[in-house]
Amino acid sequence: TRIEKAGHKHFMAKEIAEQPVVLADAFKAYRGADGKSITLPSGELDFTACDRITMVACGTAFIACQVAKYWFEQLAQLPVEVDIASEYRYRKPVISDKSYALFVSQSGETADTLAALRYAKERAAKILSVVNVPESSIARESDLALPIMAGVEVGVASTKAFTCQLLALAALALKAGHQRGHLDDAEMVARLQKLSLLPGIVNQSLALEGAIERVAQLIAPAQDVLFLGRGPMYPLAMEGALKLKEISYIHAEGYASGELKHGPIALIDKEVPVVVMAPTDELFDKTVSNMQEVMARGGKVVLITDAAGAAEAGDGVWQTIIMPDIDPFLAPILYAVPAQLLAYHTAVAKGTDVDQPRNLAKSVTVE
Ligand code: G6P
């Protein structure tokens, strides 16, 4: 069947808008029939049989792995190593037969990720993959291939595949936490309840599109944009920067907020917008002081936060986007939406080819 834009100007816009529906599909695929557990759609898995997970991917899928590292370590106390496939495959990585190796890929055909999988296959206890295309090479060569239910993604810049990868990885991390005795039944039910609300909250966030479009118009003339985040929002800062550079061709970098003073602060002046992705959490006051460091140098802060965060940030913030409240556990999934919309509307304002950005391919099947 031919995939249409369904009234949207670009596939990317359609795919951003589809996220509440595909995230609900993904949740249904992983929620156990009893409503109290996670059931993997493609077979069982025992996380007590491994002592480490190695995650390998490219591009946006690599960023999904970086978020998942926080989840697996916090929820399941499982050490996680994350690497870019093109590095992993050649650096002669040490991998034990007690490790699970997990490959994340939308297409399931990325050459470097497939080569990394083949390297690990001879050494790891199990080869897992999180893929969008079930009949792909990566899925076929895995011991267990986990679907993400995103449906066909056409836009070169990955959007709904990213959030669905995150949902599948969150479900896996919950399962691992439960099996390894770090999440009890009540906590599992509470987390599943929060996951069940996510598609609706993502839908609410789409209503911020007009506000984000106005900020995008202000960002469009910039030469450089910096994205900052802490904890699991650090990978999101990298995703925001990746999306922006891919489709608007503005130079953008994602940094850990606490690393600001070790380099990127040298770039800050009134020409450099700094996008801070920070739902309120226990480290929010540290993020506020990072923002103050930026503002003291004339930097223009775009703060993406919730209502409490906007109040706590005080004066001096250039632009604020107020997101719906969300449990910090799921914030990385929700905050992907404003990152995507900001990149999308900046690209539209600049008139670039959103769905087919120059020099990029949807799937990189050659090295
Ligand atoms: C290309 C695409 C990205 C994607 C990356 C990894 O660079 O443009 O959107 O994240 O490949 O692709 P995969 O299919 O392995 O997720």
Residues whose N, C-alpha, C, O or C-beta is under 5 A from the ligand:
A	BS01	G6P	C58 G59 T60 A61 V104 S105 Q106 S107 G108 T110 V156 A157 S158 A361 K362 S363 V364
